[in-house]
Amino acid sequence: MSLFHAAEFVCNSVLANRIAHNARNELYHFLMAVEKYGLDAVVQETRKLLEERGCSYLEASRISIERATYMLEMATGQKTYQPVRDGLNNQKRAEDAPHTARLDYDY
């Protein structure tokens, strides 16, 4: 691995760690709000916030429900993107594998 690639890897790792930390904090605040105020109140407050940010009522309602669903999935440990990444990695390995079928015929 070249020095450039090593530096790039470290930068990407630091960035990924920062993003993971932000996501962890967001999940923590979501779970604490749900525990204290209930899921319905959190979804409604999220909808109001999204409307303030320029979303229509219907769009804000849909997004707030989807976000709450995703946060609850993460909190319960339901994995989505790890299997997706594994599948893509396996797909890439299959594409990189030498193709053993030969369709060359001498007639």
N, CA, C and O atoms as CSV, one atom per row, in Angstrom:
chain,resi,resn,atom,element,x,y,z
A,1,MET,N,N,0.853,-1.163,0.000
A,1,MET,CA,C,0.000,0.000,0.000
A,1,MET,C,C,0.905,1.234,0.000
A,1,MET,O,O,1.835,1.341,0.800
A,2,SER,N,N,0.618,2.144,-0.897
A,2,SER,CA,C,1.431,3.356,-0.979
A,2,SER,C,C,1.094,4.285,0.190
A,2,SER,O,O,0.076,4.120,0.861
A,3,LEU,N,N,1.954,5.244,0.410
A,3,LEU,CA,C,1.744,6.215,1.477
A,3,LEU,C,C,0.458,7.007,1.219
A,3,LEU,O,O,-0.293,7.302,2.149
A,4,PHE,N,N,0.216,7.345,-0.037
A,4,PHE,CA,C,-1.000,8.089,-0.396
A,4,PHE,C,C,-2.241,7.283,-0.038
A,4,PHE,O,O,-3.176,7.815,0.560
A,5,HIS,N,N,-2.254,5.999,-0.403
A,5,HIS,CA,C,-3.415,5.162,-0.105
A,5,HIS,C,C,-3.589,4.957,1.390
A,5,HIS,O,O,-4.717,4.885,1.879
A,6,ALA,N,N,-2.492,4.861,2.118
A,6,ALA,CA,C,-2.570,4.722,3.570
A,6,ALA,C,C,-3.176,5.981,4.192
A,6,ALA,O,O,-4.021,5.891,5.083
A,7,ALA,N,N,-2.747,7.142,3.727
A,7,ALA,CA,C,-3.285,8.405,4.239
A,7,ALA,C,C,-4.767,8.538,3.890
A,7,ALA,O,O,-5.567,8.992,4.708
A,8,GLU,N,N,-5.117,8.144,2.690
A,8,GLU,CA,C,-6.515,8.190,2.262
A,8,GLU,C,C,-7.369,7.260,3.130
A,8,GLU,O,O,-8.482,7.613,3.522
A,9,PHE,N,N,-6.838,6.073,3.424
A,9,PHE,CA,C,-7.546,5.114,4.273
A,9,PHE,C,C,-7.770,5.689,5.666
A,9,PHE,O,O,-8.863,5.556,6.218
A,10,VAL,N,N,-6.751,6.326,6.244
A,10,VAL,CA,C,-6.868,6.917,7.579
A,10,VAL,C,C,-7.910,8.035,7.569
A,10,VAL,O,O,-8.733,8.120,8.480
A,11,CYS,N,N,-7.883,8.887,6.555
A,11,CYS,CA,C,-8.866,9.979,6.464
A,11,CYS,C,C,-10.277,9.425,6.357
A,11,CYS,O,O,-11.194,9.919,7.013
A,12,ASN,N,N,-10.455,8.396,5.527
A,12,ASN,CA,C,-11.772,7.786,5.389
A,12,ASN,C,C,-12.220,7.146,6.697
A,12,ASN,O,O,-13.400,7.208,7.044
A,13,SER,N,N,-11.298,6.535,7.420
A,13,SER,CA,C,-11.630,5.918,8.709
A,13,SER,C,C,-12.049,6.968,9.727
A,13,SER,O,O,-13.011,6.763,10.468
A,14,VAL,N,N,-11.339,8.086,9.771
A,14,VAL,CA,C,-11.679,9.161,10.701
A,14,VAL,C,C,-13.050,9.735,10.354
A,14,VAL,O,O,-13.864,9.984,11.244
A,15,LEU,N,N,-13.306,9.944,9.072
A,15,LEU,CA,C,-14.597,10.464,8.634
A,15,LEU,C,C,-15.719,9.492,8.985
A,15,LEU,O,O,-16.762,9.906,9.492
A,16,ALA,N,N,-15.514,8.209,8.721
A,16,ALA,CA,C,-16.523,7.199,9.051
A,16,ALA,C,C,-16.784,7.159,10.552
A,16,ALA,O,O,-17.930,7.006,10.974
A,17,ASN,N,N,-15.742,7.293,11.356
A,17,ASN,CA,C,-15.899,7.291,12.807
A,17,ASN,C,C,-16.702,8.503,13.269
A,17,ASN,O,O,-17.546,8.383,14.158
A,18,ARG,N,N,-16.449,9.662,12.679
A,18,ARG,CA,C,-17.190,10.871,13.048
A,18,ARG,C,C,-18.666,10.722,12.679
A,18,ARG,O,O,-19.542,11.093,13.461
A,19,ILE,N,N,-18.942,10.184,11.498
A,19,ILE,CA,C,-20.323,9.982,11.071
A,19,ILE,C,C,-21.024,8.986,11.989
A,19,ILE,O,O,-22.181,9.187,12.358
A,20,ALA,N,N,-20.325,7.912,12.358
A,20,ALA,CA,C,-20.901,6.913,13.268
A,20,ALA,C,C,-21.202,7.531,14.629
A,20,ALA,O,O,-22.226,7.226,15.240
A,21,HIS,N,N,-20.317,8.394,15.101
A,21,HIS,CA,C,-20.539,9.064,16.383
A,21,HIS,C,C,-21.787,9.951,16.310
A,21,HIS,O,O,-22.604,9.952,17.230
A,22,ASN,N,N,-21.930,10.700,15.219
A,22,ASN,CA,C,-23.117,11.548,15.042
A,22,ASN,C,C,-24.390,10.707,15.013
A,22,ASN,O,O,-25.395,11.073,15.622
A,23,ALA,N,N,-24.345,9.577,14.304
A,23,ALA,CA,C,-25.511,8.693,14.223
A,23,ALA,C,C,-25.847,8.112,15.595
A,23,ALA,O,O,-27.018,8.000,15.958
A,24,ARG,N,N,-24.825,7.746,16.346
A,24,ARG,CA,C,-25.021,7.209,17.693
A,24,ARG,C,C,-25.690,8.254,18.593
A,24,ARG,O,O,-26.596,7.930,19.360
A,25,ASN,N,N,-25.245,9.490,18.496
A,25,ASN,CA,C,-25.852,10.566,19.293
A,25,ASN,C,C,-27.309,10.783,18.901
A,25,ASN,O,O,-28.167,10.957,19.766
A,26,GLU,N,N,-27.586,10.774,17.616
A,26,GLU,CA,C,-28.949,10.976,17.135
A,26,GLU,C,C,-29.863,9.846,17.615
A,26,GLU,O,O,-30.996,10.094,18.029
A,27,LEU,N,N,-29.374,8.617,17.558
A,27,LEU,CA,C,-30.156,7.478,18.040
A,27,LEU,C,C,-30.408,7.595,19.538
A,27,LEU,O,O,-31.510,7.306,20.005
A,28,TYR,N,N,-29.403,8.013,20.289
A,28,TYR,CA,C,-29.558,8.190,21.732
A,28,TYR,C,C,-30.670,9.195,22.031
A,28,TYR,O,O,-31.551,8.917,22.845
A,29,HIS,N,N,-30.639,10.352,21.383
A,29,HIS,CA,C,-31.644,11.388,21.652
A,29,HIS,C,C,-33.035,10.922,21.221
A,29,HIS,O,O,-34.025,11.224,21.887
A,30,PHE,N,N,-33.112,10.194,20.120
A,30,PHE,CA,C,-34.387,9.637,19.680
A,30,PHE,C,C,-34.950,8.694,20.741
A,30,PHE,O,O,-36.113,8.816,21.127
A,31,LEU,N,N,-34.129,7.752,21.214
A,31,LEU,CA,C,-34.602,6.775,22.190
A,31,LEU,C,C,-34.996,7.428,23.510
A,31,LEU,O,O,-35.981,7.021,24.127
A,32,MET,N,N,-34.243,8.434,23.951
A,32,MET,CA,C,-34.579,9.122,25.195
A,32,MET,C,C,-35.896,9.891,25.040
A,32,MET,O,O,-36.707,9.921,25.966
A,33,ALA,N,N,-36.111,10.511,23.879
A,33,ALA,CA,C,-37.362,11.235,23.638
A,33,ALA,C,C,-38.545,10.275,23.590
A,33,ALA,O,O,-39.613,10.574,24.126
A,34,VAL,N,N,-38.356,9.118,22.945
A,34,VAL,CA,C,-39.435,8.118,22.881
A,34,VAL,C,C,-39.761,7.600,24.269
A,34,VAL,O,O,-40.930,7.434,24.617
A,35,GLU,N,N,-38.735,7.347,25.059
A,35,GLU,CA,C,-38.966,6.849,26.421
A,35,GLU,C,C,-39.725,7.860,27.270
A,35,GLU,O,O,-40.608,7.498,28.047
A,36,LYS,N,N,-39.369,9.132,27.110
A,36,LYS,CA,C,-39.974,10.159,27.969
A,36,LYS,C,C,-41.347,10.623,27.469
A,36,LYS,O,O,-42.255,10.841,28.271
A,37,TYR,N,N,-41.505,10.776,26.130
A,37,TYR,CA,C,-42.720,11.391,25.594
A,37,TYR,C,C,-43.587,10.439,24.773
A,37,TYR,O,O,-44.747,10.746,24.496
A,38,GLY,N,N,-43.046,9.301,24.386
A,38,GLY,CA,C,-43.807,8.366,23.567
A,38,GLY,C,C,-43.504,8.558,22.079
A,38,GLY,O,O,-43.125,9.642,21.636
A,39,LEU,N,N,-43.682,7.487,21.336
A,39,LEU,CA,C,-43.351,7.494,19.908
A,39,LEU,C,C,-44.210,8.470,19.122
A,39,LEU,O,O,-43.701,9.178,18.253
A,40,ASP,N,N,-45.513,8.520,19.416
A,40,ASP,CA,C,-46.409,9.412,18.677
A,40,ASP,C,C,-45.988,10.872,18.826
A,40,ASP,O,O,-45.966,11.618,17.847
A,41,ALA,N,N,-45.656,11.275,20.042
A,41,ALA,CA,C,-45.239,12.665,20.273
A,41,ALA,C,C,-43.942,12.979,19.538
A,41,ALA,O,O,-43.785,14.074,18.998
A,42,VAL,N,N,-43.011,12.026,19.513
A,42,VAL,CA,C,-41.737,12.240,18.815
A,42,VAL,C,C,-41.971,12.369,17.313
A,42,VAL,O,O,-41.381,13.234,16.666
A,43,VAL,N,N,-42.824,11.517,16.756
A,43,VAL,CA,C,-43.131,11.587,15.321
A,43,VAL,C,C,-43.800,12.918,14.984
A,43,VAL,O,O,-43.466,13.546,13.980
A,44,GLN,N,N,-44.744,13.347,15.824
A,44,GLN,CA,C,-45.438,14.616,15.555
A,44,GLN,C,C,-44.487,15.813,15.660
A,44,GLN,O,O,-44.555,16.741,14.853
A,45,GLU,N,N,-43.617,15.783,16.645
A,45,GLU,CA,C,-42.650,16.879,16.798
A,45,GLU,C,C,-41.663,16.896,15.631
A,45,GLU,O,O,-41.268,17.964,15.163
A,46,THR,N,N,-41.268,15.712,15.163
A,46,THR,CA,C,-40.384,15.613,13.999
A,46,THR,C,C,-41.078,16.177,12.772
A,46,THR,O,O,-40.465,16.888,11.976
A,47,ARG,N,N,-42.377,15.857,12.616
A,47,ARG,CA,C,-43.144,16.392,11.489
A,47,ARG,C,C,-43.153,17.912,11.523
A,47,ARG,O,O,-42.951,18.558,10.495
A,48,LYS,N,N,-43.384,18.485,12.692
A,48,LYS,CA,C,-43.396,19.954,12.818
A,48,LYS,C,C,-42.044,20.541,12.429
A,48,LYS,O,O,-41.980,21.542,11.715
A,49,LEU,N,N,-40.966,19.921,12.898
A,49,LEU,CA,C,-39.619,20.399,12.576
A,49,LEU,C,C,-39.376,20.352,11.070
A,49,LEU,O,O,-38.828,21.293,10.496
A,50,LEU,N,N,-39.783,19.257,10.431
A,50,LEU,CA,C,-39.586,19.127,8.985
A,50,LEU,C,C,-40.425,20.135,8.211
A,50,LEU,O,O,-39.995,20.634,7.171
A,51,GLU,N,N,-41.617,20.434,8.711
A,51,GLU,CA,C,-42.441,21.469,8.076
A,51,GLU,C,C,-41.754,22.830,8.181
A,51,GLU,O,O,-41.771,23.612,7.230
A,52,GLU,N,N,-41.147,23.112,9.339
A,52,GLU,CA,C,-40.405,24.368,9.504
A,52,GLU,C,C,-39.233,24.449,8.532
A,52,GLU,O,O,-38.837,25.536,8.112
A,53,ARG,N,N,-38.683,23.288,8.179
A,53,ARG,CA,C,-37.562,23.240,7.238
A,53,ARG,C,C,-38.019,23.272,5.784
A,53,ARG,O,O,-37.189,23.207,4.878
A,54,GLY,N,N,-39.330,23.371,5.547
A,54,GLY,CA,C,-39.825,23.550,4.188
A,54,GLY,C,C,-40.565,22.382,3.573
A,54,GLY,O,O,-40.970,22.465,2.414
A,55,CYS,N,N,-40.755,21.307,4.298
A,55,CYS,CA,C,-41.499,20.167,3.755
A,55,CYS,C,C,-43.000,20.439,3.860
A,55,CYS,O,O,-43.447,21.146,4.763
A,56,SER,N,N,-43.763,19.880,2.944
A,56,SER,CA,C,-45.217,19.960,3.049
A,56,SER,C,C,-45.667,19.062,4.191
A,56,SER,O,O,-44.890,18.250,4.692
A,57,TYR,N,N,-46.929,19.210,4.604
A,57,TYR,CA,C,-47.446,18.407,5.714
A,57,TYR,C,C,-47.336,16.918,5.407
A,57,TYR,O,O,-46.857,16.145,6.238
A,58,LEU,N,N,-47.776,16.513,4.217
A,58,LEU,CA,C,-47.751,15.090,3.872
A,58,LEU,C,C,-46.329,14.552,3.773
A,58,LEU,O,O,-46.033,13.458,4.254
A,59,GLU,N,N,-45.457,15.329,3.148
A,59,GLU,CA,C,-44.062,14.903,3.022
A,59,GLU,C,C,-43.407,14.800,4.393
A,59,GLU,O,O,-42.693,13.835,4.668
A,60,ALA,N,N,-43.644,15.785,5.252
A,60,ALA,CA,C,-43.073,15.776,6.596
A,60,ALA,C,C,-43.612,14.604,7.407
A,60,ALA,O,O,-42.870,13.986,8.171
A,61,SER,N,N,-44.892,14.295,7.248
A,61,SER,CA,C,-45.477,13.155,7.957
A,61,SER,C,C,-44.830,11.854,7.513
A,61,SER,O,O,-44.456,11.023,8.341
A,62,ARG,N,N,-44.697,11.680,6.200
A,62,ARG,CA,C,-44.091,10.453,5.662
A,62,ARG,C,C,-42.650,10.302,6.130
A,62,ARG,O,O,-42.245,9.228,6.576
A,63,ILE,N,N,-41.879,11.377,6.029
A,63,ILE,CA,C,-40.465,11.322,6.404
A,63,ILE,C,C,-40.312,11.057,7.902
A,63,ILE,O,O,-39.452,10.271,8.302
A,64,SER,N,N,-41.125,11.695,8.729
A,64,SER,CA,C,-40.988,11.501,10.180
A,64,SER,C,C,-41.315,10.060,10.575
A,64,SER,O,O,-40.674,9.502,11.466
A,65,ILE,N,N,-42.306,9.456,9.919
A,65,ILE,CA,C,-42.636,8.057,10.202
A,65,ILE,C,C,-41.515,7.144,9.723
A,65,ILE,O,O,-41.127,6.213,10.427
A,66,GLU,N,N,-40.995,7.408,8.527
A,66,GLU,CA,C,-39.900,6.587,8.002
A,66,GLU,C,C,-38.660,6.674,8.883
A,66,GLU,O,O,-38.018,5.661,9.165
A,67,ARG,N,N,-38.327,7.884,9.316
A,67,ARG,CA,C,-37.146,8.046,10.178
A,67,ARG,C,C,-37.317,7.327,11.503
A,67,ARG,O,O,-36.381,6.696,11.992
A,68,ALA,N,N,-38.501,7.414,12.085
A,68,ALA,CA,C,-38.744,6.716,13.352
A,68,ALA,C,C,-38.633,5.207,13.145
A,68,ALA,O,O,-38.087,4.498,13.991
A,69,THR,N,N,-39.146,4.725,12.028
A,69,THR,CA,C,-39.057,3.295,11.726
A,69,THR,C,C,-37.596,2.869,11.609
A,69,THR,O,O,-37.203,1.847,12.171
A,70,TYR,N,N,-36.796,3.637,10.891
A,70,TYR,CA,C,-35.379,3.306,10.722
A,70,TYR,C,C,-34.641,3.337,12.059
A,70,TYR,O,O,-33.818,2.466,12.340
A,71,MET,N,N,-34.940,4.339,12.876
A,71,MET,CA,C,-34.274,4.442,14.172
A,71,MET,C,C,-34.633,3.254,15.066
A,71,MET,O,O,-33.771,2.726,15.769
A,72,LEU,N,N,-35.883,2.838,15.043
A,72,LEU,CA,C,-36.289,1.685,15.841
A,72,LEU,C,C,-35.634,0.404,15.323
A,72,LEU,O,O,-35.271,-0.472,16.108
A,73,GLU,N,N,-35.485,0.296,14.002
A,73,GLU,CA,C,-34.786,-0.863,13.438
A,73,GLU,C,C,-33.334,-0.902,13.909
A,73,GLU,O,O,-32.822,-1.962,14.268
A,74,MET,N,N,-32.684,0.240,13.908
A,74,MET,CA,C,-31.295,0.287,14.384
A,74,MET,C,C,-31.215,-0.045,15.869
A,74,MET,O,O,-30.319,-0.766,16.307
A,75,ALA,N,N,-32.151,0.481,16.629
A,75,ALA,CA,C,-32.135,0.250,18.072
A,75,ALA,C,C,-32.338,-1.225,18.409
A,75,ALA,O,O,-31.815,-1.708,19.414
A,76,THR,N,N,-33.088,-1.939,17.582
A,76,THR,CA,C,-33.341,-3.355,17.851
A,76,THR,C,C,-32.296,-4.256,17.206
A,76,THR,O,O,-32.339,-5.475,17.373
A,77,GLY,N,N,-31.364,-3.669,16.475
A,77,GLY,CA,C,-30.283,-4.450,15.888
A,77,GLY,C,C,-30.614,-5.082,14.551
A,77,GLY,O,O,-29.874,-5.936,14.062
A,78,GLN,N,N,-31.725,-4.667,13.956
A,78,GLN,CA,C,-32.075,-5.213,12.639
A,78,GLN,C,C,-31.093,-4.656,11.608
A,78,GLN,O,O,-30.996,-3.444,11.418
A,79,LYS,N,N,-30.389,-5.534,10.966
A,79,LYS,CA,C,-29.360,-5.120,10.014
A,79,LYS,C,C,-29.943,-5.030,8.612
A,79,LYS,O,O,-30.671,-5.918,8.170
A,80,THR,N,N,-29.615,-3.954,7.924
A,80,THR,CA,C,-30.021,-3.780,6.532
A,80,THR,C,C,-28.788,-3.628,5.660
A,80,THR,O,O,-28.629,-4.353,4.679
A,81,TYR,N,N,-27.927,-2.706,6.003
A,81,TYR,CA,C,-26.832,-2.364,5.098
A,81,TYR,C,C,-25.624,-3.273,5.209
A,81,TYR,O,O,-24.826,-3.338,4.274
A,82,GLN,N,N,-25.461,-3.978,6.323
A,82,GLN,CA,C,-24.376,-4.949,6.390
A,82,GLN,C,C,-24.637,-6.101,5.419
A,82,GLN,O,O,-23.724,-6.481,4.686
A,83,PRO,N,N,-25.858,-6.678,5.384
A,83,PRO,CA,C,-26.119,-7.713,4.377
A,83,PRO,C,C,-26.054,-7.179,2.944
A,83,PRO,O,O,-25.634,-7.892,2.032
A,84,VAL,N,N,-26.469,-5.930,2.748
A,84,VAL,CA,C,-26.380,-5.331,1.410
A,84,VAL,C,C,-24.924,-5.242,0.981
A,84,VAL,O,O,-24.575,-5.605,-0.142
A,85,ARG,N,N,-24.078,-4.756,1.884
A,85,ARG,CA,C,-22.645,-4.635,1.563
A,85,ARG,C,C,-22.026,-6.001,1.308
A,85,ARG,O,O,-21.235,-6.167,0.380
A,86,ASP,N,N,-22.392,-6.987,2.143
A,86,ASP,CA,C,-21.881,-8.341,1.933
A,86,ASP,C,C,-22.302,-8.885,0.571
A,86,ASP,O,O,-21.502,-9.500,-0.133
A,87,GLY,N,N,-23.559,-8.655,0.206
A,87,GLY,CA,C,-24.051,-9.114,-1.092
A,87,GLY,C,C,-23.316,-8.453,-2.240
A,87,GLY,O,O,-22.980,-9.112,-3.224
A,88,LEU,N,N,-23.062,-7.156,-2.126
A,88,LEU,CA,C,-22.327,-6.447,-3.171
A,88,LEU,C,C,-20.880,-6.922,-3.243
A,88,LEU,O,O,-20.317,-7.046,-4.330
A,89,ASN,N,N,-20.280,-7.186,-2.081
A,89,ASN,CA,C,-18.915,-7.712,-2.073
A,89,ASN,C,C,-18.855,-9.077,-2.749
A,89,ASN,O,O,-17.940,-9.344,-3.528
A,90,ASN,N,N,-19.826,-9.943,-2.453
A,90,ASN,CA,C,-19.868,-11.267,-3.082
A,90,ASN,C,C,-20.100,-11.163,-4.579
A,90,ASN,O,O,-19.527,-11.920,-5.363
A,91,GLN,N,N,-20.942,-10.222,-4.965
A,91,GLN,CA,C,-21.216,-9.994,-6.386
A,91,GLN,C,C,-19.944,-9.557,-7.104
A,91,GLN,O,O,-19.654,-10.024,-8.205
A,92,LYS,N,N,-19.197,-8.671,-6.484
A,92,LYS,CA,C,-17.949,-8.172,-7.064
A,92,LYS,C,C,-16.935,-9.306,-7.190
A,92,LYS,O,O,-16.241,-9.413,-8.202
A,93,ARG,N,N,-16.850,-10.157,-6.157
A,93,ARG,CA,C,-15.924,-11.286,-6.217
A,93,ARG,C,C,-16.286,-12.236,-7.351
A,93,ARG,O,O,-15.408,-12.775,-8.024
A,94,ALA,N,N,-17.590,-12.436,-7.558
A,94,ALA,CA,C,-18.039,-13.331,-8.630
A,94,ALA,C,C,-17.685,-12.744,-9.998
A,94,ALA,O,O,-17.329,-13.477,-10.921
A,95,GLU,N,N,-17.786,-11.417,-10.120
A,95,GLU,CA,C,-17.442,-10.768,-11.390
A,95,GLU,C,C,-15.943,-10.832,-11.649
A,95,GLU,O,O,-15.508,-10.952,-12.794
A,96,ASP,N,N,-15.155,-10.750,-10.581
A,96,ASP,CA,C,-13.700,-10.773,-10.719
A,96,ASP,C,C,-13.150,-12.181,-10.934
A,96,ASP,O,O,-12.023,-12.340,-11.405
A,97,ALA,N,N,-13.933,-13.199,-10.594
A,97,ALA,CA,C,-13.463,-14.576,-10.729
A,97,ALA,C,C,-13.292,-14.918,-12.205
A,97,ALA,O,O,-14.082,-14.488,-13.046
A,98,PRO,N,N,-12.268,-15.687,-12.511
A,98,PRO,CA,C,-12.086,-16.065,-13.915
A,98,PRO,C,C,-13.246,-16.948,-14.362
A,98,PRO,O,O,-13.694,-17.840,-13.641
A,99,HIS,N,N,-13.703,-16.678,-15.542
A,99,HIS,CA,C,-14.823,-17.421,-16.096
A,99,HIS,C,C,-14.289,-18.727,-16.671
A,99,HIS,O,O,-13.401,-18.716,-17.523
A,100,THR,N,N,-14.828,-19.849,-16.208
A,100,THR,CA,C,-14.290,-21.149,-16.633
A,100,THR,C,C,-15.033,-21.758,-17.805
A,100,THR,O,O,-14.541,-22.703,-18.422
A,101,ALA,N,N,-16.205,-21.237,-18.122
A,101,ALA,CA,C,-16.957,-21.798,-19.253
A,101,ALA,C,C,-16.333,-21.319,-20.552
A,101,ALA,O,O,-16.058,-20.130,-20.717
A,102,ARG,N,N,-16.112,-22.245,-21.468
A,102,ARG,CA,C,-15.544,-21.910,-22.780
A,102,ARG,C,C,-16.550,-22.300,-23.856
A,102,ARG,O,O,-17.018,-23.438,-23.902
A,103,LEU,N,N,-16.864,-21.380,-24.684
A,103,LEU,CA,C,-17.809,-21.632,-25.752
A,103,LEU,C,C,-17.113,-21.573,-27.112
A,103,LEU,O,O,-17.733,-21.238,-28.122
A,104,ASP,N,N,-15.856,-21.894,-27.126
A,104,ASP,CA,C,-15.112,-21.897,-28.375
A,104,ASP,C,C,-15.222,-23.285,-29.018
A,104,ASP,O,O,-14.781,-24.284,-28.450
A,105,TYR,N,N,-15.798,-23.320,-30.169
A,105,TYR,CA,C,-15.946,-24.604,-30.860
A,105,TYR,C,C,-15.259,-24.517,-32.211
A,105,TYR,O,O,-15.352,-23.495,-32.890
A,106,ASP,N,N,-14.589,-25.551,-32.596
A,106,ASP,CA,C,-14.037,-25.684,-33.933
A,106,ASP,C,C,-15.020,-26.487,-34.766
A,106,ASP,O,O,-15.294,-27.653,-34.484
A,107,TYR,N,N,-15.535,-25.850,-35.782
A,107,TYR,CA,C,-16.446,-26.585,-36.670
A,107,TYR,C,C,-15.745,-26.956,-37.926
A,107,TYR,O,O,-16.340,-27.580,-38.804
